[in-house]
């Protein structure tokens, strides 16, 4: 399989729910599987975790798992029949009133603050209401802007309205425990609004005696306003363009996407682009030109990973989807001048770790070395090196399988498990053995190594050397 720097995350579902089909996706290029915890019974959800754990992968014992919590999705709840709204018609949105002109919503929501011009978008914006007045913390008086038929259980978005809802629902807590006990490598938090959401999830995980990284899904208008602190606090971010395009004017989404990629990359945090990557391939075997251009632009902007959802979970052509993604990644990456990346990103070095990681990329380029090894216990050295987007292949070596899998979504990083090494003197032999065994380099070829000394102390990237495989 070709070396691809941009990672592929595929969502499991009915179309790839057996070992054979999931294994085929891995062999075509999938690095990580997303398990969508918004749907299914506990048994059905667990079956997907079991499925991924049964799949083999050349670099590590199995692919990584991204467990995606449903979050506090607000829906129309308790509507009998349907409600046909006309343009200009007055309507009440509430979870405390009942009546013929009342649209009932989830009981967990309260309206804290209503900004001027606030809207309510129903069914991904198919129906739009403008808020006229706030009757109470649980009731809004509205006027219909875009008419349509309101149906029960459809999603509702509140752009311009500050909501008082928990970042984790009771169902999320149940799903979180299931995900952690079933081998999740990443947790994705839906409808993130602010940095403190991270600390709540971390606290819950600590209570369950787990410690895995958390990814913020950027899909709320509040998340865009709090973007800098979210990127600084969370371990990774995802641009979830579906709800984001409902919460904010759709024409703003491309620029928000570029901003998130840039800021996350500068911070050394993985960034994933999701929603409608290859939406047309849900029902047809070939993509549109626009979709291919969209994928290429995300790669050129520097995204770590691209995530397909319904395309593989529900679509008719899951394998063709991964084939297309792989080809576009290979073609686009072949046109990138990686020297410009690490040169530009080395202008604001803030720490020894950043300077060493940047220097490793520079040395690899100057010596025309194609392999850059990062010895890492926490994954931080590999992530820091990936931040500079080197042309050399990044090989992360770690004694810990869970770190190996967590790095599966990080740009350019191929991870291998290496036997524990006690000091810096053991590093060249440990690295060389893996590189030769995996066929990455051959005798007499050089490789660059970076890592931390003393060994085993996270965040101490301070070691750089060049070796030749004897």
C-alpha positions in Angstrom: 0.0 0.0 0.0 1.3 3.5 -0.9 2.5 5.7 1.9 -0.2 8.3 2.5 0.2 11.1 5.0 -3.4 12.1 5.3 -5.4 9.6 7.4 -8.8 8.0 6.6 -11.4 7.5 9.2 -14.4 5.3 8.2 -17.7 5.0 10.0 -19.0 1.5 10.7 -22.6 0.6 9.9 -24.8 -2.0 8.3 -22.8 -1.9 5.0 -19.6 -2.9 6.8 -20.7 -4.8 9.8 -18.8 -8.1 9.2 -15.1 -8.9 9.5 -14.5 -9.5 5.8 -15.9 -6.1 4.7 -14.2 -4.2 7.5 -10.9 -6.0 6.9 -11.2 -5.0 3.2 -11.5 -1.4 4.1 -8.4 -1.5 6.2 -6.4 -3.1 3.4 -7.6 -0.3 1.1 -6.4 2.4 3.4 -8.6 3.0 6.5 -6.5 3.9 9.5 -9.3 4.3 12.1 -12.9 3.3 12.5 -15.5 5.6 13.9 -18.3 4.0 16.0 -21.3 6.3 16.0 -22.9 6.0 19.5 -26.0 8.0 18.4 -27.7 4.9 17.1 -28.4 1.3 18.1 -28.8 -0.7 21.3 -26.0 -1.4 23.7 -25.5 -4.8 22.2 -25.3 -3.4 18.7 -22.8 -0.8 19.7 -20.6 -3.3 21.5 -20.6 -5.5 18.4 -18.9 -2.8 16.5 -16.1 -2.5 19.1 -15.7 -6.3 19.0 -15.6 -6.2 15.2 -12.7 -3.7 15.1 -10.8 -5.7 17.7 -11.0 -8.7 15.4 -9.4 -6.9 12.5 -5.6 -7.2 11.9 -3.4 -4.5 10.6 0.2 -4.6 9.4 1.6 -1.8 11.6 -0.2 -2.7 14.9 -2.5 -5.4 16.2 -5.7 -3.7 15.1 -7.0 -0.4 13.7 -7.8 2.6 16.0 -11.3 3.2 17.3 -12.9 6.7 17.5 -16.0 6.5 19.7 -18.3 9.3 18.8 -20.7 10.3 21.6 -24.2 11.6 20.6 -24.0 14.6 22.8 -27.0 16.8 23.7 -28.7 16.8 20.3 -32.0 18.7 20.6 -35.0 17.3 18.8 -38.6 17.9 18.4 -40.1 15.7 21.1 -43.7 14.7 21.7 -45.3 16.2 18.6 -48.5 14.4 17.7 -48.7 14.0 13.9 -47.1 16.8 11.9 -47.3 20.6 11.8 -47.5 22.5 8.5 -46.0 25.9 8.9 -46.7 28.8 6.5 -44.4 31.8 5.8 -45.0 34.5 8.5 -47.0 32.2 10.7 -46.5 32.7 14.5 -45.4 29.6 16.5 -44.2 28.8 20.0 -41.1 26.6 20.6 -41.2 25.3 24.1 -40.6 22.4 26.5 -43.1 23.7 29.1 -46.2 24.5 27.0 -48.6 22.4 25.0 -51.1 23.4 22.4 -51.9 23.5 18.7 -49.3 26.1 17.8 -46.5 24.8 20.0 -43.4 22.9 18.7 -42.3 20.8 21.7 -38.5 20.3 22.1 -36.2 18.2 24.3 -36.9 18.7 28.0 -33.2 19.1 28.8 -32.8 22.5 27.1 -33.2 25.9 28.6 -32.7 29.2 26.8 -30.2 31.3 28.7 -29.7 34.3 26.3 -31.3 35.2 23.0 -29.1 37.4 20.7 -30.7 39.8 18.2 -31.6 38.1 15.0 -31.5 34.6 16.6 -32.9 31.8 14.5 -34.3 28.3 15.1 -33.4 25.8 12.4 -35.4 22.5 12.1 -34.4 19.4 10.1 -30.9 20.7 9.1 -32.4 24.1 8.1 -35.2 22.8 5.9 -37.5 24.9 8.2 -36.3 28.2 9.7 -37.9 30.4 12.4 -37.0 33.8 13.6 -37.2 34.5 17.4 -39.6 37.4 18.2 -39.4 37.2 22.0 -38.3 35.1 24.9 -41.3 34.2 26.9 -39.3 32.3 29.5 -36.2 30.2 29.9 -38.1 27.3 28.3 -40.4 29.1 25.8 -39.7 31.2 22.7 -42.2 33.1 20.4 -41.2 32.8 16.8 -42.2 33.7 13.2 -41.8 31.3 10.3 -39.2 32.4 7.8 -38.8 29.2 5.7 -42.1 27.1 5.7 -42.4 23.4 5.8 -43.8 20.3 7.5 -42.5 19.8 11.0 -42.1 16.2 12.1 -41.4 14.6 15.4 -37.8 13.6 16.3 -36.3 16.0 13.7 -33.2 17.8 14.9 -33.3 21.5 16.0 -30.5 24.0 16.0 -30.5 27.3 17.9 -27.9 29.7 16.2 -27.6 32.9 18.2 -29.2 31.4 21.4 -27.1 30.5 24.4 -28.4 27.2 25.7 -28.2 25.7 29.1 -27.7 22.0 28.3 -25.2 19.5 29.7 -22.3 18.6 27.5 -22.9 14.9 28.4 -26.3 13.4 28.6 -27.2 10.4 30.7 -27.0 8.2 27.6 -23.6 9.7 26.8 -22.3 8.5 30.2 -23.6 5.0 29.6 -22.0 5.0 26.1 -18.8 6.5 27.4 -18.4 3.6 29.9 -19.2 1.1 27.1 -16.6 2.8 24.8 -13.8 2.9 27.4 -14.3 -0.7 28.5 -14.5 -1.9 24.9 -11.2 -0.5 23.7 -11.9 3.0 22.4 -8.7 4.9 21.5 -10.3 8.3 21.0 -13.5 9.9 22.3 -15.2 12.5 20.1 -17.4 15.0 22.0 -20.4 16.2 19.9 -21.7 19.7 20.2 -18.7 21.0 22.1 -19.3 24.7 23.2 -16.3 25.6 25.4 -13.0 24.4 26.8 -14.5 23.4 30.1 -16.4 20.6 28.4 -13.1 18.8 28.1 -12.5 18.8 31.8 -15.9 17.4 32.5 -15.3 14.4 30.1 -11.8 14.0 31.6 -13.2 13.9 35.1 -15.8 11.3 34.1 -13.1 9.1 32.5 -10.8 9.5 35.5 -13.7 8.2 37.7 -13.8 5.1 35.4 -10.0 4.7 35.7 -9.3 5.5 32.0 -7.2 8.1 30.3 -7.6 8.5 26.5 -7.6 11.6 24.3 -10.7 13.6 23.6 -11.6 15.2 20.3 -13.8 18.3 20.2 -16.4 18.4 17.3 -16.7 21.9 16.0 -20.3 22.2 15.0 -21.8 24.9 17.3 -21.7 28.6 16.8 -20.4 28.9 20.4 -17.5 26.5 19.5 -16.4 28.9 16.7 -16.5 31.8 19.1 -14.4 29.8 21.6 -12.2 28.2 19.0 -8.8 29.2 20.3 -9.3 27.9 23.9 -10.9 24.7 22.6 -7.9 23.9 20.4 -5.6 24.7 23.3 -7.4 22.5 25.7 -8.7 19.5 23.7 -6.4 16.8 22.3 -7.8 17.1 18.8 -10.6 18.8 16.8 -13.0 17.8 14.1 -14.8 20.1 11.7 -18.3 18.6 11.6 -19.6 20.5 8.7 -23.2 19.2 8.9 -24.5 21.0 12.0 -21.9 23.8 11.5 -23.6 24.7 8.2 -26.9 24.9 10.0 -25.6 26.8 13.0 -23.9 29.4 10.9 -24.3 30.8 7.3 -23.2 28.1 5.0 -20.9 30.5 3.1 -18.8 30.8 6.3 -18.1 27.1 6.6 -15.1 26.9 4.2 -13.3 29.8 5.9 -14.0 28.3 9.3 -12.7 25.0 8.1 -9.4 26.6 6.9 -9.1 28.5 10.2 -9.6 25.4 12.3 -7.0 23.5 10.3 -4.5 26.3 10.5 -4.8 26.9 14.2 -4.9 23.2 15.1 -1.9 22.4 13.0 0.1 25.3 14.5 -0.8 24.0 18.0 0.3 20.4 17.0 -3.2 19.1 17.5 -4.7 16.6 15.0 -7.6 18.0 12.9 -10.2 15.9 11.1 -12.6 17.1 8.4 -16.0 15.3 8.3 -19.5 15.4 6.7 -20.4 15.0 3.1 -16.8 14.2 2.0 -18.1 11.9 -0.7 -21.9 12.1 -0.1 -22.9 11.4 -3.7 -21.1 8.0 -3.4 -23.7 6.9 -0.9 -25.8 5.9 -3.9 -23.5 6.0 -6.9 -20.0 4.5 -7.6 -18.3 7.7 -8.7 -17.8 11.0 -6.9 -18.6 14.5 -8.2 -15.8 16.8 -9.4 -16.8 19.2 -6.5 -16.3 16.5 -3.9 -12.8 15.6 -5.3 -11.9 19.3 -5.2 -13.2 19.6 -1.7 -11.0 16.7 -0.5 -7.9 18.0 -2.3 -8.3 21.4 -0.7 -8.6 19.9 2.8 -5.4 18.0 2.2 -3.6 21.1 0.8 -4.8 23.1 3.8 -3.1 20.5 6.1 -5.9 18.4 7.5 -4.6 15.3 9.5 -7.6 13.1 8.5 -10.7 12.8 6.5 -13.8 11.1 7.9 -16.5 9.5 5.9 -19.8 8.7 7.7 -22.9 7.5 5.8 -20.7 6.8 2.8 -19.4 3.6 4.4 -22.0 3.0 7.2 -25.1 3.1 5.0 -23.9 3.6 1.4 -24.0 1.1 -1.4 -20.3 1.4 -2.3 -18.1 1.6 0.8 -15.0 0.0 -0.8 -15.2 2.4 -3.8 -15.4 5.3 -1.3 -12.1 4.3 0.3 -10.5 3.7 -3.1 -11.4 7.2 -4.3 -10.2 8.8 -1.0 -6.9 7.0 -1.3 -6.3 8.0 -4.9 -7.1 11.6 -4.3 -4.9 11.7 -1.2 -2.0 10.2 -3.2 -2.4 12.5 -6.2 -2.7 15.6 -4.1 0.1 14.8 -1.7 2.5 14.2 -4.6 2.1 17.9 -5.6 2.9 19.4 -2.2 6.2 21.1 -1.5 6.8 19.9 2.1 9.9 22.0 2.5 7.8 25.1 2.6 5.7 23.6 5.4 8.5 23.0 7.9 10.3 26.3 6.9 7.2 28.4 7.5 6.2 26.6 10.7 9.7 26.9 12.2 9.6 30.7 12.5 7.9 30.7 15.9 9.7 28.1 18.0 8.5 28.3 21.6 10.2 25.3 23.3 13.1 22.9 23.1 10.7 20.2 21.9 9.5 22.3 19.0 13.0 23.3 18.1 14.3 19.7 18.1 11.3 18.4 16.1 11.8 21.2 13.5 15.5 20.5 13.4 14.9 16.8 12.7 12.7 17.7 9.7 15.4 20.1 8.5 18.2 17.6 8.9 16.2 14.9 7.1 15.6 17.3 4.2 19.2 18.6 4.0 20.7 15.1 4.1 18.0 13.7 1.7 17.0 11.2 4.4 13.5 9.7 3.8 12.9 8.2 7.2 12.4 10.2 10.4 12.0 8.1 13.6 10.4 9.4 16.7 10.9 7.5 19.9 7.9 8.3 22.1 6.1 7.2 25.2 3.2 9.6 25.2 3.0 10.3 21.4 3.9 14.0 21.9 7.2 13.7 20.0 5.5 12.2 17.0 2.7 14.8 17.1 5.2 17.6 17.4 7.2 16.3 14.4 4.1 15.9 12.3 3.3 19.6 13.1 6.1 20.6 10.7 4.8 18.4 7.8 8.2 16.9 6.7 8.7 15.2 3.4 10.4 12.3 5.2 8.2 9.5 6.4 7.5 9.7 10.1 7.9 6.5 12.0 6.7 6.5 15.6 8.1 3.8 17.9 6.5 3.3 21.3 6.4 0.5 23.8 2.6 1.1 24.3 0.0 -0.3 21.9 -2.6 2.3 23.0 -0.2 5.2 22.0 0.4 3.4 18.7 -3.3 3.4 18.0 -3.8 7.0 19.1 -1.3 8.1 16.6 -3.2 6.4 13.8 -5.1 9.7 13.1 -2.1 11.9 13.1 -0.8 13.2 9.8 2.1 11.3 8.3 2.7 9.1 11.3 3.2 5.3 10.9 3.4 3.7 14.3 5.1 0.5 15.5 5.4 -1.2 18.8 9.0 -1.5 20.0 10.3 -3.4 23.0 11.0 -1.2 26.0 14.3 0.6 25.9 16.0 1.8 29.1 18.3 4.6 27.9 19.5 6.6 24.9 22.2 4.1 24.1 19.5 1.4 23.3 17.6 3.7 20.8 19.7 3.2 17.6 19.5 -0.6 17.8 15.9 -0.7 18.7 14.9 1.6 15.9 17.1 0.0 13.3 15.7 -3.5 14.0 12.2 -2.4 13.5 13.0 -0.4 10.3 14.8 -3.4 8.8 12.2 -5.9 9.9 9.4 -3.9 8.4 11.3 -3.3 5.1 11.2 0.5 5.5 14.9 1.0 4.9 17.7 -1.3 3.8 21.4 -1.8 4.8 23.6 1.4 4.7 20.6 3.8 4.5 20.5 6.7 6.9 17.6 7.6 9.2 17.0 10.5 11.6 16.0 9.8 15.2 14.4 12.3 17.6 13.1 11.6 21.1 13.4 12.5 24.8 16.2 11.8 27.3 15.8 10.7 30.0 13.8 7.9 28.5 10.1 7.6 29.6 9.5 11.2 30.7 6.7 12.6 28.5 7.2 15.9 26.8 11.0 16.0 26.9 11.8 16.0 23.2 15.5 17.0 23.4 17.4 14.3 21.4 18.4 14.3 17.7 20.8 12.1 15.9 21.5 10.5 12.5 22.3 6.8 12.1 23.1 4.5 9.2 21.6 1.0 9.3 24.6 -1.3 9.6 
